[in-house]
Amino acid sequence: MDLRLDTQINPAGIDWNNIWNKVNGANIKCGAYGECASIWESKEQARAFLKNSIENPGRVHHIIESLPLSPDYRVLDIGSGPGTVAVPIAGRVGHVTAIEPSPGMAGVMEEYAAESGVKNLSIVNKCWEDIDLSADLEGSYDLVVASYSLGMQDLGESIKMMCEVSSKWIYLFWISGNPSWEKGLVNLWPKLHGKDFNCSPQADIIYNILYSMGIYPNMKVSRLQNLNRFPDLDFAVSQYSSVYNIQNSEQEEILRGYLNKNLIKTEDGYELPETNMCTAIWWDVGLK
């Protein structure tokens, strides 16, 4: 498949990949969540992420049930985290290769796979952009999945790499509209850091990047709900400190006051319900 920009289907000459890079770059520059993998270097943080995903299975179930899985499929999961999708998928297919740059996440994924009795999962501890397709991967994959792991500069090039290793399907999952976690960042960032927060690029840009490459994907938008639980306020503050890039006690007190106001007190601690619009984008690489 020739994935060069097609000026006939993009007569205005809009460089959607450059738009993605600018919006994504501005979001990364804000410094929320730390560097790409640094927030998840700790296995404790990775285990907390996995625990929350297991206790709130809606998003994982939505992703897995959206995929065309087959017992003989080879699947590539890009940005696997602690294996929230990769490990359950491995129980339904022939093999899964998981790409995960964070040492903490990769380590917890290994533990999760062992606990689940999964033996057909291999982990590559790299960012997708740094993958050598011939040296790091073995052959092609029937299905390539990237679920909420598209915070890449030069997304167009990353998609080209996906197309090179897929023999059939590519499925991307990303946000539509401002997700709940970014609404909090938008509200609190000026008080913490004296400047506005720049939100992540959304699924509309991904669609236009694909269209400009001559790829005409399917799309489905779903409303998903999630419930974050915390045993006490101190634990919530510790979990959100890295997200909000807390660097001193004054910022921590601002965050504590914000969480105390916005979290819901329960008999068991605190809760924070979320409702987000999530978009599945998929196509058959053999169709042009």
SVG drawing of the C-alpha trace seen along z (x, -y; Angstrom):
<svg xmlns="http://www.w3.org/2000/svg" viewBox="-22 -32 40 53">
<polyline fill="none" stroke="black" stroke-width="0.4" points="0.0,0.0 1.4,-3.4 0.9,-5.7 2.3,-8.9 0.2,-12.0 -2.4,-12.0 -3.0,-15.6 -6.0,-14.5 -7.9,-13.4 -6.4,-16.4 -6.7,-19.2 -6.2,-21.9 -2.8,-20.4 -3.5,-20.4 -0.7,-18.6 -2.8,-16.8 0.3,-15.0 1.9,-18.3 -1.3,-19.5 -1.1,-16.3 2.6,-17.0 1.9,-20.6 -1.1,-19.8 0.6,-16.7 3.9,-18.5 2.1,-21.3 0.4,-18.8 3.7,-17.0 5.4,-20.3 3.0,-21.0 4.7,-18.2 1.7,-16.3 2.3,-12.6 6.1,-13.2 8.1,-11.8 6.6,-9.1 7.4,-6.2 8.9,-7.8 5.6,-7.9 5.3,-4.1 8.9,-3.2 7.6,-2.2 6.0,1.2 3.8,-0.2 2.3,-2.8 1.9,-0.1 0.2,2.3 -2.2,-0.5 -3.1,-1.1 -3.7,2.6 -5.8,2.9 -8.0,-0.1 -8.4,1.5 -9.5,4.8 -11.9,3.1 -13.3,1.0 -13.3,3.5 -15.6,1.5 -13.0,0.0 -11.0,3.2 -14.1,5.2 -15.1,2.6 -11.7,2.8 -11.6,6.6 -15.2,7.1 -14.5,4.7 -11.6,6.7 -12.0,9.5 -10.1,12.2 -9.4,15.7 -7.7,18.6 -4.9,18.7 -4.3,14.9 -0.9,13.3 -1.6,10.0 0.6,7.0 -0.4,4.7 1.4,1.3 1.7,-0.5 0.4,2.4 0.9,0.9 0.6,3.6 -1.1,6.0 -4.7,4.9 -5.6,5.8 -2.6,8.0 -3.0,10.6 -6.8,11.3 -6.3,11.3 -3.6,13.9 -6.2,16.3 -8.1,16.0 -5.4,16.0 -2.3,17.9 0.3,15.3 0.6,11.7 3.6,9.5 3.3,6.5 5.3,3.3 5.8,1.4 8.6,-1.1 8.1,-1.4 10.2,1.0 7.6,0.9 4.7,1.6 6.5,4.4 7.5,6.0 3.9,6.0 2.7,7.3 5.0,10.3 3.6,10.9 0.0,10.5 0.6,13.0 2.2,15.6 -0.7,15.2 -3.2,15.7 -1.4,18.8 -0.5,17.0 2.5,18.4 2.0,17.1 2.9,13.5 6.3,11.9 7.2,8.4 9.4,5.9 10.6,3.1 10.8,0.2 8.8,-2.7 7.0,-1.9 9.0,-4.7 12.2,-2.9 11.2,0.5 13.3,2.2 10.6,4.0 13.0,6.7 15.1,7.2 12.6,6.7 9.5,8.4 9.0,11.8 7.1,11.7 3.7,10.1 0.6,9.9 -3.1,10.6 -4.1,7.8 -2.3,4.7 -3.9,2.8 -3.0,-0.5 -5.4,-1.4 -5.0,-4.9 -1.2,-4.7 -1.0,-7.1 0.9,-10.0 3.6,-9.8 5.2,-12.6 4.9,-11.9 1.9,-9.7 1.8,-9.3 5.1,-7.5 4.0,-5.3 0.9,-4.3 3.0,-3.4 5.1,-1.1 1.8,0.5 0.7,1.1 4.1,2.7 3.7,5.4 -0.1,6.0 -1.3,8.6 -5.0,7.8 -6.4,5.5 -5.4,2.4 -7.4,1.1 -6.8,-2.3 -8.6,-3.5 -8.5,-7.1 -10.4,-9.9 -13.2,-12.1 -14.0,-15.3 -12.1,-16.3 -11.8,-13.3 -12.6,-13.6 -9.0,-13.5 -8.1,-16.4 -11.0,-18.5 -9.4,-18.4 -6.0,-19.4 -7.6,-22.3 -9.2,-23.6 -6.3,-23.2 -3.2,-23.7 -3.2,-27.5 -3.3,-27.5 -0.5,-25.0 1.8,-26.2 0.6,-29.7 -0.3,-28.8 -3.0,-27.1 -3.0,-23.3 -2.8,-22.2 -5.1,-19.2 -4.3,-16.1 -5.1,-15.9 -8.4,-14.1 -9.7,-11.4 -10.7,-13.7 -7.1,-14.5 -6.3,-10.7 -9.1,-10.3 -7.8,-13.1 -4.2,-11.8 -5.5,-8.4 -7.7,-9.9 -4.7,-12.0 -2.8,-8.7 -5.5,-7.1 -6.9,-5.0 -10.7,-5.2 -11.3,-3.7 -14.4,-2.6 -15.2,-4.6 -17.4,-4.1 -17.8,-6.4 -18.9,-5.0 -19.7,-6.5 -17.8,-4.7 -18.0,-5.1 -15.3,-4.5 -15.1,-4.7 -11.8,-5.5 -11.6,-4.5 -9.2,-5.6 -9.0,-4.3 -8.3,-7.8 -7.5,-11.3 -3.7,-10.9 -3.7,-8.0 -5.6,-10.0 -3.1,-12.9 -0.2,-10.5 -1.8,-9.0 -2.5,-12.4 0.7,-14.1 2.7,-12.8 -0.2,-13.4 -0.4,-17.1 3.4,-17.4 3.4,-18.4 6.8,-19.7 6.4,-21.4 4.2,-21.5 2.2,-24.5 1.2,-22.8 0.3,-19.7 -2.0,-21.6 -3.8,-23.1 -4.2,-19.6 -5.4,-18.3 -8.1,-21.0 -9.2,-20.3 -9.5,-16.6 -11.3,-17.1 -13.8,-19.2 -14.3,-17.0 -14.0,-13.4 -17.1,-11.8 -16.8,-10.5 -18.0,-7.0 -18.0,-4.5 -14.9,-2.9 -13.0,-6.0 -13.4,-8.3 -14.7,-7.8 -14.4,-9.8 -16.8,-8.8 -15.9,-9.5 -17.7,-9.4 -15.7,-9.7 -16.3,-9.5 -14.0,-6.9 -13.5,-6.2 -12.5,-3.0 -10.9,-3.5 -10.2,-0.4 -9.4,0.8 -8.3,3.7 -4.8,3.0 -5.6,5.0 -8.4,2.5 -7.5,-0.7"/>
</svg>
